[in-house]
Amino acid sequence: MAHAVKRSVDDTSELLGLPRERSSGERLHLEVAKLLLEKRLLSLTGLAVAMRQAPEWGSGLAQTIISSGQVRPIDYYRAVAEVYGVRFVDLKAEPIDEALVDVKDRADYAERHLVPWRKIDGRLLIATTEISAEHFNWGDARFGADNYDFVITSPFDILWETQKLFRDWDSFLAREALFSWKPEHSAKFTVTRPQTVTLWAMLGLLAVALVLAPMPTLVTLMSVFTTIYTLTFVFKFVLTFVGASRKADMEISPEAVAALGDADLPVYSVLVPMYKEAEVLPLLTRALKGLDYPASKLEVKLVLEEDDLETIDAAKALKLPGTFEILRVEAGIARFGVDMDETNVVPETNLDDAVSFTKGCYVGQEIIVRIKHRGHPAKKLTGLRFETDQQIEPGAIIRSQENQEIGRVTSAVISPRSGSIGLGYVRYEYLADGTHVVVGDGIDAIVGMNG
């Protein structure tokens, strides 16, 4: 089949002058740099600077060339494909076949920068950023030695597409991993079963003691509470005294800083959330590019919301170096002034995790706690999927199948991933995922983003 990686050691050696088990690494990237020079995509001076910076920064040649802005990532990995003699694929233009991926391999896809792409003529093609003995071993273990081949893509494509494929899984893992792994350590369980049994037993003994000897029991309780209060006061006093007598600041001398080499510095990820700030973006990125830090050890992630097309387009037009990534977020969280205001209470907005129901006092606490523990709000913010290609106007009325008014749309966008979607308040009895409703002038919609 055309564009398939050859399995024989001789073919790989012919390609790079190295055996299969060393078919990746710096020798490969020198070959790639040579090809980029021939194509005039990389200057000789740029290569010389990158080769000097790579050991100084403690980074690979490829990472140094891309992060310093010498070559665009897509051009670099097209050259990698050409050196290997395999096909380059743009995963955004030619998406992954979802039937081929396995959520159990999610960590491997991220760690090894690979993902099963498609089957062509009955043969599986794995998209990756480079081909090493480790990649062969991984493919052999999962698919058998003669059942697959490789194609090359860029790291951004793999990151972007796997994030889309495993969006729900990643979200679940972020929220529920600890609860699934060790429920007893999760904040979902404030009191364990043994603790509950012990508390009820102590309450029972206290009730019996109050019946049989009320005055001695009350005196004992008062003594216990007074002792606990006194010990707490003493403990806080000791903490304050010890803390005040010690210097918390860590002093680092200029000599120690000067002794640090770039190779000793850690990798920093800089998250830059932005919304409707296209005009600010060039100034911000210019400042970030000017940071006095090795470019190969910076990961700048622009976190842009799905409906902010102006800022997304501005970021793409800047042709940012490889240290920058554009992460788009489909907004599913209420925005103050759009999806909620001072007339809403927390349980209506799906922001329960943003507040504590057990600490402190605030205006309206009694109402909110009563709603949480004794009932439910009359309406609640929920996701909506509209069965149309058009964007719905905020404020549109939501009706039941029986033509009864049950809510309104608060915000709506056209998502490249999910189509026409939005948020809106819906009466409690219609909140079940998959409930069919009607919006505006007869447009069908489904309650719940997964509906």
C-alpha positions as CSV (number, residue, x, y, z in Angstrom):
1,M,0.0,0.0,0.0
2,A,1.3,3.5,-0.8
3,H,2.7,5.6,2.0
4,A,3.0,2.7,4.4
5,V,6.0,2.4,6.7
6,K,8.3,-0.5,5.8
7,R,8.6,-3.1,8.4
8,S,12.1,-4.3,7.5
9,V,15.2,-3.1,9.4
10,D,17.1,-2.6,6.2
11,D,14.5,-0.1,4.8
12,T,14.7,2.0,8.0
13,S,18.5,1.8,8.0
14,E,18.5,3.0,4.3
15,L,16.3,5.9,5.3
16,L,18.3,7.2,8.2
17,G,21.5,5.2,8.4
18,L,20.2,3.7,11.7
19,P,18.7,0.4,12.8
20,R,14.9,0.3,13.5
21,E,15.4,0.6,17.3
22,R,17.1,4.0,16.7
23,S,14.9,5.3,13.9
24,S,13.9,8.3,16.0
25,G,16.0,10.9,17.9
26,E,18.4,13.6,17.0
27,R,19.7,11.9,13.8
28,L,16.2,11.9,12.5
29,H,15.7,15.6,13.2
30,L,19.0,16.5,11.6
31,E,17.7,14.8,8.5
32,V,14.5,16.8,8.8
33,A,16.5,20.1,9.3
34,K,18.5,19.3,6.2
35,L,15.3,18.9,4.2
36,L,13.9,22.1,5.6
37,L,17.1,23.9,4.5
38,E,16.7,22.5,1.0
39,K,13.1,23.7,0.9
40,R,14.2,27.1,2.2
41,L,11.9,26.8,5.1
42,L,14.8,27.0,7.5
43,S,17.8,29.3,7.3
44,L,21.3,28.0,8.0
45,T,21.7,30.7,10.6
46,G,18.5,29.6,12.3
47,L,19.7,26.0,12.3
48,A,23.0,27.0,13.8
49,V,21.3,29.0,16.5
50,A,18.9,26.1,17.3
51,M,21.8,23.6,17.5
52,R,23.5,25.8,20.0
53,Q,20.4,26.5,22.0
54,A,19.2,22.9,22.2
55,P,21.9,21.6,24.6
56,E,21.9,24.9,26.5
57,W,18.1,24.6,27.1
58,G,18.2,20.9,27.7
59,S,15.7,20.4,24.8
60,G,15.6,18.4,21.6
61,L,16.5,20.0,18.3
62,A,12.9,19.7,16.9
63,Q,11.4,21.4,20.0
64,T,14.0,24.1,19.8
65,I,13.5,24.9,16.1
66,I,9.7,25.0,16.5
67,S,9.5,26.9,19.8
68,S,11.9,29.6,18.7
69,G,9.7,30.3,15.7
70,Q,12.2,29.1,13.0
71,V,9.6,26.8,11.3
72,R,5.9,26.4,11.6
73,P,4.9,23.1,13.3
74,I,2.9,21.9,10.3
75,D,5.8,22.5,7.9
76,Y,8.2,20.7,10.3
77,Y,6.1,17.6,10.5
78,R,5.4,17.6,6.8
79,A,9.2,17.3,6.5
80,V,9.3,14.5,9.1
81,A,6.8,12.6,6.9
82,E,8.9,13.2,3.8
83,V,12.0,11.9,5.6
84,Y,10.3,8.8,6.6
85,G,8.7,8.4,3.2
86,V,5.2,8.2,4.5
87,R,2.0,10.2,4.2
88,F,1.3,13.4,6.2
89,V,-2.3,13.7,7.4
90,D,-4.2,16.8,8.7
91,L,-6.5,15.3,11.3
92,K,-8.7,18.3,11.3
93,A,-9.4,17.9,7.5
94,E,-9.4,14.1,7.7
95,P,-10.8,13.2,11.1
96,I,-10.0,10.1,13.1
97,D,-12.4,7.1,12.8
98,E,-13.9,7.1,16.2
99,A,-14.6,3.3,16.0
100,L,-10.8,2.7,16.1
101,V,-10.0,4.5,19.4
102,D,-10.2,3.0,22.8
103,V,-10.7,5.0,26.0
104,K,-8.4,2.6,27.8
105,D,-5.5,3.8,25.7
106,R,-6.3,7.5,26.3
107,A,-3.1,8.0,28.4
108,D,-1.0,6.2,25.8
109,Y,-2.3,8.5,23.0
110,A,-1.2,11.6,25.0
111,E,2.1,10.2,26.2
112,R,3.3,8.7,22.9
113,H,1.7,11.2,20.6
114,L,-0.1,8.6,18.5
115,V,-3.7,7.6,17.8
116,P,-5.3,5.0,15.5
117,W,-6.4,7.0,12.5
118,R,-8.2,5.0,9.8
119,K,-8.4,1.7,8.0
120,I,-7.5,1.8,4.3
121,D,-7.8,-1.3,2.2
122,G,-8.2,-3.3,5.4
123,R,-5.0,-2.1,7.0
124,L,-4.9,0.1,10.1
125,L,-3.0,3.4,9.9
126,I,-1.7,4.9,13.1
127,A,-1.1,8.7,13.1
128,T,2.0,9.8,15.1
129,T,4.6,12.5,15.3
130,E,7.6,10.2,14.9
131,I,8.2,6.5,14.5
132,S,10.4,4.8,17.1
133,A,11.0,1.3,18.4
134,E,8.6,2.2,21.3
135,H,5.9,3.0,18.7
136,F,6.4,-0.3,17.0
137,N,6.3,-2.2,20.3
138,W,3.0,-0.5,21.2
139,G,1.5,-1.2,17.8
140,D,2.7,-4.9,17.9
141,A,1.1,-5.4,21.3
142,R,-2.3,-4.1,20.3
143,F,-2.7,-4.9,16.7
144,G,-0.1,-7.5,15.7
145,A,3.1,-6.9,13.9
146,D,1.7,-7.2,10.4
147,N,-1.6,-5.4,10.8
148,Y,-0.8,-1.7,10.8
149,D,1.4,1.0,9.4
150,F,2.1,4.7,10.3
151,V,1.3,8.1,9.0
152,I,2.7,11.4,10.3
153,T,0.7,14.3,11.8
154,S,1.5,17.2,14.1
155,P,1.4,17.1,17.9
156,F,-1.3,19.8,17.9
157,D,-3.5,17.7,15.6
158,I,-3.3,14.7,18.0
159,L,-3.9,16.9,21.0
160,W,-6.9,18.7,19.4
161,E,-8.6,15.6,18.0
162,T,-8.1,13.4,21.1
163,Q,-9.5,16.2,23.3
164,K,-12.6,16.3,21.1
165,L,-12.9,12.5,21.1
166,F,-12.5,12.1,24.8
167,R,-14.1,15.3,25.9
168,D,-16.8,13.6,28.0
169,W,-14.3,11.1,29.4
170,D,-11.7,13.7,30.4
171,S,-14.5,15.8,32.0
172,F,-15.7,12.8,34.0
173,L,-12.2,11.9,35.0
174,A,-11.4,15.4,36.2
175,R,-14.6,15.5,38.3
176,E,-15.0,11.9,39.4
177,A,-11.6,10.1,39.4
178,L,-11.0,10.3,43.1
179,F,-14.6,9.2,43.9
180,S,-14.3,6.3,41.5
181,W,-10.9,5.3,42.8
182,K,-11.2,5.8,46.5
183,P,-14.7,7.0,47.4
184,E,-13.8,7.3,51.1
185,H,-11.3,10.1,50.2
186,S,-13.8,12.0,48.1
187,A,-15.5,15.2,49.4
188,K,-18.8,13.5,48.2
189,F,-18.6,11.5,51.5
190,T,-18.4,13.9,54.4
191,V,-19.2,11.1,56.9
192,T,-18.3,7.4,56.3
193,R,-20.5,4.5,57.3
194,P,-18.5,3.5,60.4
195,Q,-18.5,7.2,61.5
196,T,-22.3,7.4,61.0
197,V,-22.8,4.3,63.1
198,T,-20.6,5.6,65.8
199,L,-22.3,9.0,65.9
200,W,-25.8,7.4,66.2
201,A,-24.5,5.1,69.0
202,M,-23.1,8.1,70.9
203,L,-26.4,10.0,70.4
204,G,-28.3,7.0,71.7
205,L,-26.1,6.8,74.8
206,L,-26.5,10.6,75.3
207,A,-30.3,10.3,75.1
208,V,-30.3,7.4,77.6
209,A,-28.0,9.4,80.0
210,L,-30.2,12.5,79.7
211,V,-33.2,10.4,80.7
212,L,-31.6,8.5,83.6
213,A,-29.4,11.4,85.0
214,P,-30.1,14.7,83.2
215,M,-28.2,17.1,85.5
216,P,-24.9,15.1,85.8
217,T,-25.1,14.5,82.0
218,L,-25.5,18.3,81.2
219,V,-22.6,19.2,83.6
220,T,-20.4,16.6,81.9
221,L,-21.3,17.9,78.4
222,M,-20.5,21.5,79.5
223,S,-17.2,20.3,80.9
224,V,-16.3,18.5,77.6
225,F,-17.2,21.6,75.5
226,T,-15.3,23.9,77.8
227,T,-12.2,21.7,77.6
228,I,-12.4,21.5,73.8
229,Y,-12.7,25.3,73.5
230,T,-9.8,25.8,75.8
231,L,-7.6,23.3,74.0
232,T,-8.5,25.0,70.7
233,F,-7.6,28.4,72.0
234,V,-4.3,27.2,73.3
235,F,-3.5,25.4,70.0
236,K,-4.2,28.5,68.0
237,F,-2.1,30.6,70.3
238,V,0.9,28.2,69.9
239,L,0.5,28.2,66.1
240,T,0.4,32.0,66.1
241,F,3.5,32.3,68.3
242,V,5.5,29.7,66.4
243,G,4.5,31.2,63.0
244,A,5.4,34.8,64.1
245,S,8.8,33.7,65.3
246,R,9.8,32.1,62.0
247,K,10.7,33.7,58.7
248,A,8.6,32.2,55.9
249,D,10.5,33.9,53.0
250,M,13.0,31.8,51.2
251,E,16.1,33.8,50.3
252,I,17.9,33.0,47.1
253,S,21.2,34.7,46.4
254,P,22.0,36.3,43.1
255,E,25.0,33.9,42.9
256,A,22.6,30.9,43.1
257,V,20.4,32.3,40.4
258,A,23.4,33.0,38.2
259,A,24.6,29.4,38.7
260,L,21.4,28.0,37.2
261,G,21.7,27.0,33.6
262,D,18.8,27.0,31.1
263,A,18.9,23.2,31.1
264,D,18.1,23.2,34.8
265,L,14.9,25.2,34.5
266,P,11.5,23.5,34.6
267,V,8.8,23.6,31.9
268,Y,6.2,26.2,32.6
269,S,2.6,26.1,31.2
270,V,1.0,29.5,31.0
271,L,-2.8,29.5,30.8
272,V,-4.2,32.6,29.2
273,P,-8.1,32.7,29.3
274,M,-9.5,35.4,27.0
275,Y,-13.0,36.4,25.8
276,K,-13.8,39.0,23.2
277,E,-10.3,40.5,23.4
278,A,-9.0,40.2,19.9
279,E,-7.5,43.7,20.0
280,V,-5.5,42.9,23.1
281,L,-4.2,39.6,21.8
282,P,-1.3,40.9,19.7
283,L,0.1,43.0,22.6
284,L,-0.3,40.1,25.0
285,T,1.4,37.5,22.7
286,R,4.2,40.0,22.0
287,A,4.9,40.3,25.7
288,L,4.7,36.5,26.2
289,K,7.2,35.9,23.4
290,G,9.5,38.4,25.0
291,L,9.7,36.5,28.3
292,D,13.3,35.9,29.4
293,Y,13.0,32.1,29.5
294,P,14.0,29.3,27.1
295,A,11.3,29.1,24.4
296,S,11.4,25.3,24.4
297,K,10.4,25.2,28.1
298,L,7.3,27.5,27.7
299,E,3.8,26.2,26.9
300,V,1.5,29.1,26.4
301,K,-2.1,27.9,26.1
302,L,-4.7,30.4,24.9
303,V,-8.0,29.3,26.3
304,L,-10.7,30.8,24.1
305,E,-14.4,30.1,24.2
306,E,-16.2,28.4,21.3
307,D,-18.4,31.4,20.5
308,D,-15.6,33.9,20.5
309,L,-14.8,33.5,16.8
310,E,-13.2,37.0,16.5
311,T,-10.5,36.2,19.1
312,I,-10.0,32.7,17.6
313,D,-9.5,34.1,14.1
314,A,-7.1,36.8,15.5
315,A,-5.0,34.1,17.2
316,K,-4.8,32.1,14.0
317,A,-3.9,35.1,12.0
318,L,-0.9,35.9,14.2
319,K,0.9,32.7,13.1
320,L,2.2,32.1,16.6
321,P,5.3,30.0,17.3
322,G,5.0,26.4,18.4
323,T,5.1,27.4,22.1
324,F,1.5,28.7,21.7
325,E,-1.6,26.5,21.6
326,I,-5.2,27.6,21.0
327,L,-7.6,25.7,23.2
328,R,-11.2,26.3,22.4
329,V,-13.8,25.8,25.1
330,E,-17.5,25.2,24.5
331,A,-19.0,27.4,27.3
332,G,-21.3,25.4,29.5
333,I,-21.0,27.5,32.6
334,A,-23.3,30.4,33.4
335,R,-21.9,33.9,32.7
336,F,-23.0,36.7,35.0
337,G,-25.1,39.3,33.2
338,V,-26.0,36.8,30.4
339,D,-27.2,33.5,32.0
340,M,-27.7,34.8,35.5
341,D,-28.1,38.0,37.5
342,E,-28.8,39.1,41.1
343,T,-32.3,37.7,40.9
344,N,-31.0,34.1,40.6
345,V,-30.1,31.8,43.4
346,V,-27.1,29.4,43.2
347,P,-29.1,26.1,42.9
348,E,-30.7,27.5,39.7
349,T,-27.4,28.1,38.0
350,N,-25.6,24.8,38.3
351,L,-22.8,26.5,40.2
352,D,-23.2,24.4,43.4
353,D,-19.6,23.4,43.3
354,A,-18.5,27.1,43.4
355,V,-19.9,27.7,46.9
356,S,-19.6,26.0,50.2
357,F,-22.8,24.9,51.9
358,T,-21.1,24.2,55.2
359,K,-18.8,27.3,55.9
360,G,-19.6,30.8,56.8
361,C,-22.7,32.9,56.7
362,Y,-24.1,35.0,53.9
363,V,-27.3,36.8,52.9
364,G,-29.9,34.2,51.7
365,Q,-28.1,31.2,53.2
366,E,-31.2,29.8,54.8
367,I,-33.1,29.8,51.5
368,I,-30.2,28.2,49.5
369,V,-29.6,25.5,52.1
370,R,-33.3,24.7,52.4
371,I,-33.5,24.3,48.6
372,K,-30.4,22.0,48.5
373,H,-31.4,19.7,51.4
374,R,-35.2,19.8,51.4
375,G,-36.3,20.2,47.8
376,H,-35.3,21.6,44.4
377,P,-35.5,25.0,42.5
378,A,-38.5,25.6,40.4
379,K,-36.3,26.1,37.3
380,K,-32.7,25.3,36.5
381,L,-30.1,26.3,33.9
382,T,-29.5,23.5,31.4
383,G,-27.9,22.8,28.1
384,L,-30.0,22.8,24.9
385,R,-29.4,21.3,21.5
386,F,-31.4,23.0,18.8
387,E,-32.4,21.0,15.7
388,T,-31.5,23.8,13.2
389,D,-28.4,25.1,11.5
390,Q,-29.3,28.7,12.6
391,Q,-28.2,30.4,15.8
392,I,-31.1,30.9,18.3
393,E,-31.7,34.4,19.6
394,P,-31.2,34.8,23.4
395,G,-34.5,35.4,25.1
396,A,-36.5,32.9,22.9
397,I,-39.3,31.2,24.8
398,I,-39.1,27.5,25.5
399,R,-42.3,25.5,25.4
400,S,-43.3,22.0,26.1
401,Q,-44.7,19.6,23.5
402,E,-48.2,20.6,25.0
403,N,-47.4,24.3,24.1
404,Q,-46.9,25.3,27.7
405,E,-44.3,27.9,28.4
406,I,-41.6,26.3,30.5
407,G,-38.5,28.6,30.2
408,R,-36.3,30.8,28.0
409,V,-33.0,30.7,26.2
410,T,-30.2,32.8,27.8
411,S,-27.3,32.2,25.4
412,A,-26.7,30.4,22.1
413,V,-23.8,29.6,19.8
414,I,-23.0,27.7,16.7
415,S,-20.4,25.0,17.8
416,P,-18.2,23.4,15.1
417,R,-18.4,20.2,17.2
418,S,-22.0,20.2,18.3
419,G,-24.0,22.4,15.9
420,S,-26.5,24.9,17.3
421,I,-26.5,24.7,21.1
422,G,-27.2,27.0,24.0
423,L,-28.1,27.4,27.6
424,G,-31.5,28.2,29.1
425,Y,-33.7,28.0,32.2
426,V,-36.2,25.2,32.1
427,R,-38.8,24.2,34.7
428,Y,-37.7,21.4,37.0
429,E,-40.2,18.8,35.7
430,Y,-38.8,19.1,32.1
431,L,-35.1,18.9,33.0
432,A,-34.4,15.2,32.2
433,D,-31.8,14.8,29.5
434,G,-33.4,14.0,26.2
435,T,-36.7,15.8,26.9
436,H,-38.0,17.3,23.6
437,V,-39.1,20.9,23.7
438,V,-40.0,23.7,21.2
439,V,-38.1,27.0,21.1
440,G,-39.2,30.3,19.6
441,D,-41.2,29.9,16.4
442,G,-41.5,26.1,16.4
443,I,-37.8,25.0,16.4
444,D,-37.4,21.6,18.0
445,A,-34.8,21.3,20.7
446,I,-33.5,18.7,23.2
447,V,-32.8,19.4,26.8
448,G,-29.3,18.4,28.0
449,M,-26.0,18.7,26.0
450,N,-25.9,14.9,25.7
451,G,-29.5,14.7,24.6
